[in-house]
Amino acid sequence: MIYLDTSVAVTLLVPEPKTADVKAWFAGLSDILVSGDWLLTEFESAISIKVRSGELSEASAKAVRKEFGKLTASGLRIVPVSRAVFRDAAGMAQQHTHRLRAGDALHLAVAKEIGAKSIATLDSVMSSNAKRLKMNVEAI
């Protein structure tokens, strides 16, 4: 089971410098992909930011959202975020030397709760914290 971070989901569906690498990684997957409910909110936020900044047109954003819907309906398992996960994430965020933002701490706490052994992320801070938590980081 591989936990999917928003950075990878966005890059999979929106043209970015690492999109080709992410698509190749995704095409070769044999493991189950899982993410928390937080992915839904964070993904929409990222797409909205891209529209506001002019990186994506409204029409492109609509197409990306449709593809994201297909992804979540056809193999990406979305799990609920429990109250305990919020507490665990708060504890992670409290450790200021780890430099975790709230959303990344929440992703890591969900991954821990569900027992994910691996995480797919393009975020270097999340990657180093995942390793600190004894999770493998997917090579993308």
N, CA, C and O atoms as CSV, one atom per row, in Angstrom:
chain,resi,resn,atom,element,x,y,z
A,1,MET,N,N,0.851,-1.171,0.000
A,1,MET,CA,C,0.000,0.000,0.000
A,1,MET,C,C,0.900,1.238,0.000
A,1,MET,O,O,1.798,1.370,0.832
A,2,ILE,N,N,0.639,2.145,-0.955
A,2,ILE,CA,C,1.405,3.382,-1.084
A,2,ILE,C,C,0.470,4.556,-0.788
A,2,ILE,O,O,-0.609,4.663,-1.372
A,3,TYR,N,N,0.889,5.424,0.114
A,3,TYR,CA,C,0.120,6.614,0.444
A,3,TYR,C,C,0.466,7.702,-0.575
A,3,TYR,O,O,1.639,7.987,-0.814
A,4,LEU,N,N,-0.548,8.298,-1.164
A,4,LEU,CA,C,-0.372,9.305,-2.209
A,4,LEU,C,C,-0.521,10.708,-1.640
A,4,LEU,O,O,-1.564,11.063,-1.092
A,5,ASP,N,N,0.530,11.494,-1.778
A,5,ASP,CA,C,0.515,12.899,-1.372
A,5,ASP,C,C,-0.060,13.752,-2.501
A,5,ASP,O,O,0.006,13.382,-3.673
A,6,THR,N,N,-0.616,14.877,-2.133
A,6,THR,CA,C,-1.230,15.793,-3.098
A,6,THR,C,C,-0.241,16.251,-4.162
A,6,THR,O,O,-0.622,16.434,-5.318
A,7,SER,N,N,1.012,16.437,-3.793
A,7,SER,CA,C,2.005,16.908,-4.762
A,7,SER,C,C,2.103,15.967,-5.965
A,7,SER,O,O,2.309,16.417,-7.092
A,8,VAL,N,N,1.958,14.679,-5.727
A,8,VAL,CA,C,2.032,13.702,-6.811
A,8,VAL,C,C,0.724,13.694,-7.606
A,8,VAL,O,O,0.745,13.621,-8.835
A,9,ALA,N,N,-0.404,13.769,-6.915
A,9,ALA,CA,C,-1.702,13.770,-7.604
A,9,ALA,C,C,-1.822,14.968,-8.542
A,9,ALA,O,O,-2.282,14.827,-9.675
A,10,VAL,N,N,-1.410,16.145,-8.073
A,10,VAL,CA,C,-1.479,17.350,-8.910
A,10,VAL,C,C,-0.550,17.200,-10.108
A,10,VAL,O,O,-0.947,17.480,-11.239
A,11,THR,N,N,0.674,16.765,-9.871
A,11,THR,CA,C,1.650,16.638,-10.951
A,11,THR,C,C,1.254,15.562,-11.957
A,11,THR,O,O,1.608,15.653,-13.133
A,12,LEU,N,N,0.535,14.559,-11.510
A,12,LEU,CA,C,0.038,13.526,-12.423
A,12,LEU,C,C,-0.961,14.105,-13.425
A,12,LEU,O,O,-1.001,13.687,-14.581
A,13,LEU,N,N,-1.758,15.061,-12.979
A,13,LEU,CA,C,-2.875,15.548,-13.794
A,13,LEU,C,C,-2.701,16.941,-14.383
A,13,LEU,O,O,-3.476,17.343,-15.251
A,14,VAL,N,N,-1.708,17.675,-13.929
A,14,VAL,CA,C,-1.452,19.028,-14.423
A,14,VAL,C,C,-0.031,19.066,-14.979
A,14,VAL,O,O,0.894,18.599,-14.315
A,15,PRO,N,N,0.163,19.606,-16.174
A,15,PRO,CA,C,1.520,19.667,-16.732
A,15,PRO,C,C,2.471,20.466,-15.829
A,15,PRO,O,O,2.274,21.656,-15.582
A,16,GLU,N,N,3.498,19.776,-15.351
A,16,GLU,CA,C,4.520,20.371,-14.502
A,16,GLU,C,C,5.852,19.730,-14.901
A,16,GLU,O,O,5.858,18.750,-15.646
A,17,PRO,N,N,6.977,20.262,-14.423
A,17,PRO,CA,C,8.275,19.707,-14.828
A,17,PRO,C,C,8.432,18.196,-14.579
A,17,PRO,O,O,9.113,17.526,-15.356
A,18,LYS,N,N,7.835,17.656,-13.541
A,18,LYS,CA,C,8.001,16.222,-13.223
A,18,LYS,C,C,6.826,15.360,-13.693
A,18,LYS,O,O,6.742,14.189,-13.320
A,19,THR,N,N,5.931,15.906,-14.491
A,19,THR,CA,C,4.750,15.158,-14.923
A,19,THR,C,C,5.107,13.868,-15.657
A,19,THR,O,O,4.496,12.831,-15.398
A,20,ALA,N,N,6.061,13.907,-16.547
A,20,ALA,CA,C,6.432,12.686,-17.286
A,20,ALA,C,C,6.937,11.608,-16.328
A,20,ALA,O,O,6.605,10.433,-16.483
A,21,ASP,N,N,7.737,12.004,-15.341
A,21,ASP,CA,C,8.247,11.047,-14.355
A,21,ASP,C,C,7.112,10.453,-13.526
A,21,ASP,O,O,7.085,9.250,-13.265
A,22,VAL,N,N,6.179,11.307,-13.116
A,22,VAL,CA,C,5.057,10.837,-12.296
A,22,VAL,C,C,4.170,9.900,-13.109
A,22,VAL,O,O,3.718,8.875,-12.598
A,23,LYS,N,N,3.920,10.240,-14.360
A,23,LYS,CA,C,3.092,9.369,-15.203
A,23,LYS,C,C,3.755,8.007,-15.425
A,23,LYS,O,O,3.079,6.978,-15.425
A,24,ALA,N,N,5.067,8.002,-15.611
A,24,ALA,CA,C,5.782,6.729,-15.786
A,24,ALA,C,C,5.715,5.907,-14.497
A,24,ALA,O,O,5.489,4.698,-14.544
A,25,TRP,N,N,5.908,6.551,-13.360
A,25,TRP,CA,C,5.802,5.860,-12.072
A,25,TRP,C,C,4.399,5.281,-11.894
A,25,TRP,O,O,4.240,4.124,-11.507
A,26,PHE,N,N,3.394,6.091,-12.178
A,26,PHE,CA,C,1.999,5.678,-12.022
A,26,PHE,C,C,1.668,4.502,-12.930
A,26,PHE,O,O,0.985,3.566,-12.515
A,27,ALA,N,N,2.150,4.546,-14.164
A,27,ALA,CA,C,1.872,3.469,-15.126
A,27,ALA,C,C,2.464,2.136,-14.673
A,27,ALA,O,O,1.938,1.076,-15.012
A,28,GLY,N,N,3.548,2.184,-13.916
A,28,GLY,CA,C,4.195,0.964,-13.469
A,28,GLY,C,C,3.745,0.460,-12.107
A,28,GLY,O,O,4.308,-0.505,-11.591
A,29,LEU,N,N,2.755,1.088,-11.525
A,29,LEU,CA,C,2.298,0.699,-10.187
A,29,LEU,C,C,1.631,-0.667,-10.169
A,29,LEU,O,O,0.867,-1.022,-11.066
A,30,SER,N,N,1.940,-1.417,-9.128
A,30,SER,CA,C,1.221,-2.665,-8.897
A,30,SER,C,C,0.598,-2.653,-7.496
A,30,SER,O,O,-0.244,-3.495,-7.183
A,31,ASP,N,N,1.009,-1.704,-6.662
A,31,ASP,CA,C,0.480,-1.581,-5.305
A,31,ASP,C,C,-0.801,-0.757,-5.284
A,31,ASP,O,O,-1.103,-0.015,-6.219
A,32,ILE,N,N,-1.540,-0.908,-4.197
A,32,ILE,CA,C,-2.750,-0.119,-3.975
A,32,ILE,C,C,-2.345,1.294,-3.569
A,32,ILE,O,O,-1.467,1.481,-2.727
A,33,LEU,N,N,-2.994,2.284,-4.176
A,33,LEU,CA,C,-2.782,3.684,-3.802
A,33,LEU,C,C,-3.862,4.112,-2.821
A,33,LEU,O,O,-5.043,3.836,-3.027
A,34,VAL,N,N,-3.452,4.786,-1.757
A,34,VAL,CA,C,-4.376,5.238,-0.715
A,34,VAL,C,C,-4.029,6.670,-0.360
A,34,VAL,O,O,-2.865,7.069,-0.397
A,35,SER,N,N,-5.051,7.439,-0.016
A,35,SER,CA,C,-4.831,8.777,0.518
A,35,SER,C,C,-5.981,9.092,1.460
A,35,SER,O,O,-6.996,8.395,1.481
A,36,GLY,N,N,-5.808,10.141,2.228
A,36,GLY,CA,C,-6.849,10.553,3.165
A,36,GLY,C,C,-7.795,11.558,2.547
A,36,GLY,O,O,-7.507,12.150,1.506
A,37,ASP,N,N,-8.928,11.743,3.204
A,37,ASP,CA,C,-9.917,12.736,2.764
A,37,ASP,C,C,-9.290,14.105,2.516
A,37,ASP,O,O,-9.766,14.866,1.674
A,38,TRP,N,N,-8.229,14.413,3.246
A,38,TRP,CA,C,-7.567,15.715,3.109
A,38,TRP,C,C,-7.108,15.947,1.667
A,38,TRP,O,O,-7.058,17.091,1.215
A,39,LEU,N,N,-6.775,14.879,0.943
A,39,LEU,CA,C,-6.355,15.004,-0.452
A,39,LEU,C,C,-7.403,15.744,-1.279
A,39,LEU,O,O,-7.060,16.557,-2.138
A,40,LEU,N,N,-8.673,15.463,-1.021
A,40,LEU,CA,C,-9.747,16.085,-1.796
A,40,LEU,C,C,-9.715,17.606,-1.665
A,40,LEU,O,O,-9.830,18.323,-2.659
A,41,THR,N,N,-9.561,18.088,-0.447
A,41,THR,CA,C,-9.524,19.530,-0.194
A,41,THR,C,C,-8.248,20.152,-0.731
A,41,THR,O,O,-8.285,21.186,-1.398
A,42,GLU,N,N,-7.119,19.521,-0.440
A,42,GLU,CA,C,-5.841,20.099,-0.842
A,42,GLU,C,C,-5.687,20.110,-2.362
A,42,GLU,O,O,-5.127,21.052,-2.922
A,43,PHE,N,N,-6.185,19.061,-3.033
A,43,PHE,CA,C,-6.127,19.020,-4.494
A,43,PHE,C,C,-6.937,20.175,-5.084
A,43,PHE,O,O,-6.457,20.891,-5.963
A,44,GLU,N,N,-8.164,20.351,-4.597
A,44,GLU,CA,C,-9.010,21.445,-5.106
A,44,GLU,C,C,-8.373,22.801,-4.861
A,44,GLU,O,O,-8.445,23.689,-5.711
A,45,SER,N,N,-7.752,22.964,-3.702
A,45,SER,CA,C,-7.062,24.216,-3.395
A,45,SER,C,C,-5.929,24.459,-4.388
A,45,SER,O,O,-5.780,25.569,-4.899
A,46,ALA,N,N,-5.136,23.433,-4.664
A,46,ALA,CA,C,-4.015,23.576,-5.606
A,46,ALA,C,C,-4.507,23.955,-6.999
A,46,ALA,O,O,-3.902,24.796,-7.664
A,47,ILE,N,N,-5.593,23.343,-7.438
A,47,ILE,CA,C,-6.136,23.655,-8.768
A,47,ILE,C,C,-6.670,25.087,-8.786
A,47,ILE,O,O,-6.457,25.814,-9.756
A,48,SER,N,N,-7.354,25.490,-7.736
A,48,SER,CA,C,-7.875,26.864,-7.665
A,48,SER,C,C,-6.746,27.888,-7.681
A,48,SER,O,O,-6.864,28.934,-8.319
A,49,ILE,N,N,-5.662,27.595,-6.988
A,49,ILE,CA,C,-4.501,28.499,-7.000
A,49,ILE,C,C,-3.950,28.619,-8.418
A,49,ILE,O,O,-3.590,29.711,-8.857
A,50,LYS,N,N,-3.885,27.502,-9.129
A,50,LYS,CA,C,-3.375,27.524,-10.497
A,50,LYS,C,C,-4.293,28.331,-11.428
A,50,LYS,O,O,-3.813,28.986,-12.354
A,51,VAL,N,N,-5.589,28.287,-11.188
A,51,VAL,CA,C,-6.518,29.093,-11.990
A,51,VAL,C,C,-6.329,30.575,-11.658
A,51,VAL,O,O,-6.230,31.408,-12.559
A,52,ARG,N,N,-6.279,30.901,-10.366
A,52,ARG,CA,C,-6.111,32.305,-9.957
A,52,ARG,C,C,-4.798,32.902,-10.463
A,52,ARG,O,O,-4.741,34.085,-10.799
A,53,SER,N,N,-3.750,32.090,-10.518
A,53,SER,CA,C,-2.440,32.592,-10.950
A,53,SER,C,C,-2.299,32.616,-12.476
A,53,SER,O,O,-1.314,33.127,-13.010
A,54,GLY,N,N,-3.298,32.056,-13.170
A,54,GLY,CA,C,-3.240,32.033,-14.625
A,54,GLY,C,C,-2.520,30.826,-15.202
A,54,GLY,O,O,-2.369,30.723,-16.419
A,55,GLU,N,N,-2.076,29.919,-14.357
A,55,GLU,CA,C,-1.407,28.703,-14.834
A,55,GLU,C,C,-2.364,27.759,-15.550
A,55,GLU,O,O,-1.976,27.042,-16.472
A,56,LEU,N,N,-3.621,27.771,-15.112
A,56,LEU,CA,C,-4.657,26.923,-15.717
A,56,LEU,C,C,-5.857,27.787,-16.077
A,56,LEU,O,O,-6.226,28.701,-15.340
A,57,SER,N,N,-6.455,27.484,-17.214
A,57,SER,CA,C,-7.711,28.142,-17.581
A,57,SER,C,C,-8.856,27.439,-16.846
A,57,SER,O,O,-8.680,26.347,-16.306
A,58,GLU,N,N,-10.002,28.065,-16.833
A,58,GLU,CA,C,-11.180,27.434,-16.224
A,58,GLU,C,C,-11.491,26.108,-16.915
A,58,GLU,O,O,-11.823,25.117,-16.264
A,59,ALA,N,N,-11.379,26.108,-18.237
A,59,ALA,CA,C,-11.678,24.888,-18.997
A,59,ALA,C,C,-10.683,23.771,-18.653
A,59,ALA,O,O,-11.072,22.615,-18.486
A,60,SER,N,N,-9.404,24.125,-18.551
A,60,SER,CA,C,-8.391,23.123,-18.188
A,60,SER,C,C,-8.620,22.602,-16.777
A,60,SER,O,O,-8.486,21.406,-16.519
A,61,ALA,N,N,-8.969,23.510,-15.862
A,61,ALA,CA,C,-9.238,23.108,-14.478
A,61,ALA,C,C,-10.416,22.142,-14.429
A,61,ALA,O,O,-10.399,21.172,-13.672
A,62,LYS,N,N,-11.430,22.409,-15.232
A,62,LYS,CA,C,-12.595,21.520,-15.266
A,62,LYS,C,C,-12.183,20.133,-15.754
A,62,LYS,O,O,-12.631,19.125,-15.208
A,63,ALA,N,N,-11.338,20.077,-16.772
A,63,ALA,CA,C,-10.862,18.791,-17.301
A,63,ALA,C,C,-10.009,18.060,-16.259
A,63,ALA,O,O,-10.122,16.844,-16.106
A,64,VAL,N,N,-9.161,18.799,-15.546
A,64,VAL,CA,C,-8.314,18.195,-14.508
A,64,VAL,C,C,-9.187,17.622,-13.392
A,64,VAL,O,O,-8.944,16.518,-12.906
A,65,ARG,N,N,-10.206,18.387,-12.992
A,65,ARG,CA,C,-11.108,17.912,-11.941
A,65,ARG,C,C,-11.833,16.634,-12.366
A,65,ARG,O,O,-12.053,15.731,-11.559
A,66,LYS,N,N,-12.196,16.577,-13.636
A,66,LYS,CA,C,-12.864,15.372,-14.157
A,66,LYS,C,C,-11.914,14.174,-14.096
A,66,LYS,O,O,-12.324,13.081,-13.706
A,67,GLU,N,N,-10.657,14.369,-14.476
A,67,GLU,CA,C,-9.665,13.291,-14.412
A,67,GLU,C,C,-9.399,12.874,-12.968
A,67,GLU,O,O,-9.207,11.691,-12.689
A,68,PHE,N,N,-9.388,13.832,-12.060
A,68,PHE,CA,C,-9.197,13.523,-10.643
A,68,PHE,C,C,-10.362,12.671,-10.137
A,68,PHE,O,O,-10.165,11.728,-9.371
A,69,GLY,N,N,-11.566,13.008,-10.569
A,69,GLY,CA,C,-12.737,12.211,-10.205
A,69,GLY,C,C,-12.607,10.780,-10.693
A,69,GLY,O,O,-12.962,9.841,-9.980
A,70,LYS,N,N,-12.100,10.611,-11.905
A,70,LYS,CA,C,-11.878,9.263,-12.438
A,70,LYS,C,C,-10.832,8.510,-11.615
A,70,LYS,O,O,-10.977,7.318,-11.343
A,71,LEU,N,N,-9.780,9.225,-11.225
A,71,LEU,CA,C,-8.721,8.609,-10.425
A,71,LEU,C,C,-9.262,8.123,-9.082
A,71,LEU,O,O,-8.963,7.010,-8.649
A,72,THR,N,N,-10.058,8.962,-8.433
A,72,THR,CA,C,-10.584,8.578,-7.119
A,72,THR,C,C,-11.669,7.509,-7.223
A,72,THR,O,O,-11.950,6.807,-6.252
A,73,ALA,N,N,-12.271,7.389,-8.391
A,73,ALA,CA,C,-13.321,6.375,-8.569
A,73,ALA,C,C,-12.776,5.036,-9.054
A,73,ALA,O,O,-13.468,4.020,-8.982
A,74,SER,N,N,-11.544,5.030,-9.546
A,74,SER,CA,C,-11.076,3.804,-10.209
A,74,SER,C,C,-9.775,3.240,-9.649
A,74,SER,O,O,-8.982,2.676,-10.403
A,75,GLY,N,N,-9.545,3.374,-8.385
A,75,GLY,CA,C,-8.357,2.719,-7.870
A,75,GLY,C,C,-7.689,3.438,-6.714
A,75,GLY,O,O,-7.063,2.794,-5.873
A,76,LEU,N,N,-7.804,4.741,-6.653
A,76,LEU,CA,C,-7.233,5.469,-5.516
A,76,LEU,C,C,-8.231,5.382,-4.373
A,76,LEU,O,O,-9.332,5.928,-4.445
A,77,ARG,N,N,-7.828,4.692,-3.324
A,77,ARG,CA,C,-8.717,4.520,-2.174
A,77,ARG,C,C,-8.579,5.721,-1.248
A,77,ARG,O,O,-7.473,6.060,-0.825
A,78,ILE,N,N,-9.697,6.363,-0.932
A,78,ILE,CA,C,-9.709,7.513,-0.035
A,78,ILE,C,C,-10.213,7.045,1.327
A,78,ILE,O,O,-11.292,6.463,1.434
A,79,VAL,N,N,-9.422,7.305,2.364
A,79,VAL,CA,C,-9.800,6.883,3.712
A,79,VAL,C,C,-10.156,8.105,4.557
A,79,VAL,O,O,-9.625,9.193,4.333
A,80,PRO,N,N,-11.048,7.929,5.519
A,80,PRO,CA,C,-11.437,9.054,6.374
A,80,PRO,C,C,-10.303,9.463,7.314
A,80,PRO,O,O,-9.429,8.668,7.658
A,81,VAL,N,N,-10.352,10.717,7.708
A,81,VAL,CA,C,-9.376,11.253,8.656
A,81,VAL,C,C,-10.029,11.237,10.038
A,81,VAL,O,O,-11.029,11.915,10.273
A,82,SER,N,N,-9.455,10.464,10.934
A,82,SER,CA,C,-10.024,10.332,12.273
A,82,SER,C,C,-9.582,11.480,13.173
A,82,SER,O,O,-8.636,12.204,12.863
A,83,ARG,N,N,-10.269,11.626,14.264
A,83,ARG,CA,C,-9.909,12.656,15.242
A,83,ARG,C,C,-8.492,12.410,15.792
A,83,ARG,O,O,-7.737,13.352,16.031
A,84,ALA,N,N,-8.152,11.141,15.985
A,84,ALA,CA,C,-6.814,10.797,16.482
A,84,ALA,C,C,-5.734,11.246,15.504
A,84,ALA,O,O,-4.650,11.657,15.919
A,85,VAL,N,N,-6.027,11.169,14.205
A,85,VAL,CA,C,-5.060,11.610,13.196
A,85,VAL,C,C,-4.800,13.112,13.336
A,85,VAL,O,O,-3.659,13.560,13.215
A,86,PHE,N,N,-5.849,13.883,13.588
A,86,PHE,CA,C,-5.648,15.322,13.776
A,86,PHE,C,C,-4.741,15.589,14.977
A,86,PHE,O,O,-3.886,16.474,14.929
A,87,ARG,N,N,-4.925,14.832,16.039
A,87,ARG,CA,C,-4.070,15.000,17.231
A,87,ARG,C,C,-2.619,14.623,16.913
A,87,ARG,O,O,-1.687,15.325,17.305
A,88,ASP,N,N,-2.442,13.511,16.201
A,88,ASP,CA,C,-1.102,13.072,15.834
A,88,ASP,C,C,-0.438,14.108,14.925
A,88,ASP,O,O,0.736,14.432,15.102
A,89,ALA,N,N,-1.186,14.621,13.959
A,89,ALA,CA,C,-0.653,15.636,13.047
A,89,ALA,C,C,-0.260,16.902,13.812
A,89,ALA,O,O,0.760,17.524,13.515
A,90,ALA,N,N,-1.077,17.277,14.798
A,90,ALA,CA,C,-0.754,18.456,15.610
A,90,ALA,C,C,0.561,18.240,16.350
A,90,ALA,O,O,1.385,19.149,16.448
A,91,GLY,N,N,0.749,17.033,16.868
A,91,GLY,CA,C,1.997,16.716,17.545
A,91,GLY,C,C,3.194,16.791,16.606
A,91,GLY,O,O,4.267,17.257,16.990
A,92,MET,N,N,3.003,16.332,15.375
A,92,MET,CA,C,4.087,16.412,14.387
A,92,MET,C,C,4.401,17.865,14.049
A,92,MET,O,O,5.565,18.260,13.989
A,93,ALA,N,N,3.350,18.657,13.827
A,93,ALA,CA,C,3.540,20.064,13.465
A,93,ALA,C,C,4.192,20.845,14.605
A,93,ALA,O,O,4.892,21.830,14.370
A,94,GLN,N,N,3.961,20.405,15.826
A,94,GLN,CA,C,4.526,21.074,16.996
A,94,GLN,C,C,6.055,20.997,17.009
A,94,GLN,O,O,6.723,21.867,17.568
A,95,GLN,N,N,6.590,19.972,16.402
A,95,GLN,CA,C,8.047,19.785,16.349
A,95,GLN,C,C,8.621,20.701,15.261
A,95,GLN,O,O,8.885,20.258,14.143
A,96,HIS,N,N,8.809,21.962,15.594
A,96,HIS,CA,C,9.170,22.983,14.600
A,96,HIS,C,C,10.445,22.659,13.828
A,96,HIS,O,O,10.593,23.096,12.687
A,97,THR,N,N,11.363,21.909,14.416
A,97,THR,CA,C,12.597,21.579,13.705
A,97,THR,C,C,12.352,20.643,12.524
A,97,THR,O,O,13.204,20.522,11.643
A,98,HIS,N,N,11.189,19.979,12.499
A,98,HIS,CA,C,10.868,19.084,11.383
A,98,HIS,C,C,10.281,19.837,10.194
A,98,HIS,O,O,10.154,19.270,9.109
A,99,ARG,N,N,9.921,21.105,10.382
A,99,ARG,CA,C,9.457,22.027,9.320
A,99,ARG,C,C,8.194,21.567,8.590
A,99,ARG,O,O,7.995,21.916,7.427
A,100,LEU,N,N,7.351,20.798,9.250
A,100,LEU,CA,C,6.118,20.315,8.613
A,100,LEU,C,C,5.019,21.374,8.628
A,100,LEU,O,O,4.777,22.024,9.644
A,101,ARG,N,N,4.366,21.531,7.493
A,101,ARG,CA,C,3.155,22.344,7.420
A,101,ARG,C,C,1.985,21.473,7.836
A,101,ARG,O,O,2.089,20.247,7.863
A,102,ALA,N,N,0.882,22.106,8.157
A,102,ALA,CA,C,-0.283,21.382,8.674
A,102,ALA,C,C,-0.746,20.274,7.732
A,102,ALA,O,O,-0.958,19.142,8.166
A,103,GLY,N,N,-0.901,20.585,6.466
A,103,GLY,CA,C,-1.391,19.586,5.513
A,103,GLY,C,C,-0.473,18.390,5.370
A,103,GLY,O,O,-0.927,17.251,5.262
A,104,ASP,N,N,0.827,18.658,5.370
A,104,ASP,CA,C,1.786,17.557,5.254
A,104,ASP,C,C,1.784,16.696,6.510
A,104,ASP,O,O,1.874,15.471,6.430
A,105,ALA,N,N,1.681,17.340,7.671
A,105,ALA,CA,C,1.595,16.581,8.928
A,105,ALA,C,C,0.347,15.706,8.918
A,105,ALA,O,O,0.379,14.565,9.380
A,106,LEU,N,N,-0.749,16.242,8.391
A,106,LEU,CA,C,-1.997,15.470,8.335
A,106,LEU,C,C,-1.839,14.265,7.407
A,106,LEU,O,O,-2.262,13.162,7.753
A,107,HIS,N,N,-1.244,14.460,6.252
A,107,HIS,CA,C,-0.997,13.328,5.344
A,107,HIS,C,C,-0.149,12.262,6.033
A,107,HIS,O,O,-0.471,11.076,5.971
A,108,LEU,N,N,0.919,12.676,6.679
A,108,LEU,CA,C,1.800,11.704,7.339
A,108,LEU,C,C,1.088,10.968,8.463
A,108,LEU,O,O,1.283,9.767,8.645
A,109,ALA,N,N,0.265,11.685,9.214
A,109,ALA,CA,C,-0.472,11.042,10.307
A,109,ALA,C,C,-1.475,10.018,9.776
A,109,ALA,O,O,-1.653,8.955,10.371
A,110,VAL,N,N,-2.128,10.334,8.662
A,110,VAL,CA,C,-3.051,9.362,8.051
A,110,VAL,C,C,-2.261,8.146,7.573
A,110,VAL,O,O,-2.664,7.007,7.811
A,111,ALA,N,N,-1.148,8.386,6.908
A,111,ALA,CA,C,-0.324,7.281,6.411
A,111,ALA,C,C,0.108,6.374,7.562
A,111,ALA,O,O,0.087,5.150,7.436
A,112,LYS,N,N,0.497,6.978,8.680
A,112,LYS,CA,C,0.877,6.199,9.867
A,112,LYS,C,C,-0.295,5.381,10.380
A,112,LYS,O,O,-0.152,4.193,10.668
A,113,GLU,N,N,-1.461,6.020,10.495
A,113,GLU,CA,C,-2.628,5.344,11.061
A,113,GLU,C,C,-3.043,4.124,10.247
A,113,GLU,O,O,-3.426,3.100,10.812
A,114,ILE,N,N,-2.968,4.230,8.931
A,114,ILE,CA,C,-3.407,3.111,8.089
A,114,ILE,C,C,-2.300,2.083,7.862
A,114,ILE,O,O,-2.527,1.049,7.234
A,115,GLY,N,N,-1.110,2.368,8.373
A,115,GLY,CA,C,-0.014,1.424,8.245
A,115,GLY,C,C,0.667,1.408,6.892
A,115,GLY,O,O,1.235,0.393,6.491
A,116,ALA,N,N,0.614,2.534,6.182
A,116,ALA,CA,C,1.301,2.604,4.886
A,116,ALA,C,C,2.800,2.451,5.109
A,116,ALA,O,O,3.371,3.103,5.983
A,117,LYS,N,N,3.414,1.621,4.347
A,117,LYS,CA,C,4.858,1.409,4.455
A,117,LYS,C,C,5.626,2.341,3.523
A,117,LYS,O,O,6.836,2.519,3.660
A,118,SER,N,N,4.898,2.933,2.571
A,118,SER,CA,C,5.524,3.756,1.550
A,118,SER,C,C,4.677,4.988,1.294
A,118,SER,O,O,3.455,4.957,1.443
A,119,ILE,N,N,5.337,6.079,0.906
A,119,ILE,CA,C,4.620,7.302,0.575
A,119,ILE,C,C,5.158,7.848,-0.741
A,119,ILE,O,O,6.362,7.815,-0.995
A,120,ALA,N,N,4.258,8.345,-1.564
A,120,ALA,CA,C,4.631,8.963,-2.824
A,120,ALA,C,C,4.471,10.467,-2.657
A,120,ALA,O,O,3.358,10.967,-2.497
A,121,THR,N,N,5.584,11.180,-2.695
A,121,THR,CA,C,5.564,12.632,-2.541
A,121,THR,C,C,6.676,13.241,-3.372
A,121,THR,O,O,7.685,12.596,-3.656
A,122,LEU,N,N,6.476,14.488,-3.755
A,122,LEU,CA,C,7.513,15.254,-4.439
A,122,LEU,C,C,8.051,16.355,-3.516
A,122,LEU,O,O,8.878,17.170,-3.925
A,123,ASP,N,N,7.582,16.366,-2.295
A,123,ASP,CA,C,7.930,17.392,-1.314
A,123,ASP,C,C,9.115,16.909,-0.472
A,123,ASP,O,O,9.027,15.875,0.191
A,124,SER,N,N,10.202,17.644,-0.499
A,124,SER,CA,C,11.414,17.202,0.201
A,124,SER,C,C,11.250,17.194,1.721
A,124,SER,O,O,11.811,16.329,2.393
A,125,VAL,N,N,10.493,18.138,2.271
A,125,VAL,CA,C,10.275,18.156,3.722
A,125,VAL,C,C,9.425,16.959,4.135
A,125,VAL,O,O,9.717,16.294,5.129
A,126,MET,N,N,8.375,16.692,3.369
A,126,MET,CA,C,7.548,15.537,3.682
A,126,MET,C,C,8.355,14.249,3.525
A,126,MET,O,O,8.227,13.326,4.329
A,127,SER,N,N,9.171,14.195,2.500
A,127,SER,CA,C,9.992,13.023,2.262
A,127,SER,C,C,10.932,12.753,3.441
A,127,SER,O,O,11.032,11.615,3.899
A,128,SER,N,N,11.611,13.771,3.928
A,128,SER,CA,C,12.535,13.557,5.049
A,128,SER,C,C,11.781,13.169,6.317
A,128,SER,O,O,12.283,12.376,7.113
A,129,ASN,N,N,10.585,13.716,6.516
A,129,ASN,CA,C,9.790,13.343,7.690
A,129,ASN,C,C,9.229,11.939,7.563
A,129,ASN,O,O,9.121,11.227,8.561
A,130,ALA,N,N,8.872,11.529,6.362
A,130,ALA,CA,C,8.399,10.153,6.153
A,130,ALA,C,C,9.520,9.171,6.497
A,130,ALA,O,O,9.287,8.158,7.156
A,131,LYS,N,N,10.717,9.476,6.051
A,131,LYS,CA,C,11.860,8.614,6.362
A,131,LYS,C,C,12.102,8.572,7.872
A,131,LYS,O,O,12.391,7.513,8.429
A,132,ARG,N,N,11.984,9.716,8.522
A,132,ARG,CA,C,12.146,9.783,9.978
A,132,ARG,C,C,11.125,8.892,10.671
A,132,ARG,O,O,11.402,8.323,11.726
A,133,LEU,N,N,9.928,8.770,10.066
A,133,LEU,CA,C,8.859,7.932,10.614
A,133,LEU,C,C,8.960,6.481,10.129
A,133,LEU,O,O,8.037,5.691,10.329
A,134,LYS,N,N,10.071,6.138,9.499
A,134,LYS,CA,C,10.347,4.768,9.034
A,134,LYS,C,C,9.474,4.329,7.862
A,134,LYS,O,O,9.181,3.143,7.712
A,135,MET,N,N,9.056,5.290,7.028
A,135,MET,CA,C,8.309,4.967,5.814
A,135,MET,C,C,9.273,5.048,4.638
A,135,MET,O,O,10.185,5.875,4.623
A,136,ASN,N,N,9.062,4.188,3.663
A,136,ASN,CA,C,9.811,4.284,2.416
A,136,ASN,C,C,9.225,5.437,1.608
A,136,ASN,O,O,8.033,5.730,1.698
A,137,VAL,N,N,10.062,6.076,0.832
A,137,VAL,CA,C,9.614,7.140,-0.068
A,137,VAL,C,C,9.784,6.631,-1.490
A,137,VAL,O,O,10.869,6.205,-1.886
A,138,GLU,N,N,8.706,6.681,-2.245
A,138,GLU,CA,C,8.734,6.210,-3.632
A,138,GLU,C,C,9.713,7.035,-4.455
A,138,GLU,O,O,9.747,8.260,-4.341
A,139,ALA,N,N,10.498,6.374,-5.274
A,139,ALA,CA,C,11.425,7.060,-6.162
A,139,ALA,C,C,10.674,7.467,-7.418
A,139,ALA,O,O,10.305,6.632,-8.245
A,140,ILE,N,N,10.463,8.738,-7.538
A,140,ILE,CA,C,9.742,9.257,-8.722
A,140,ILE,C,C,10.673,10.200,-9.476
A,140,ILE,O,O,10.287,10.756,-10.505
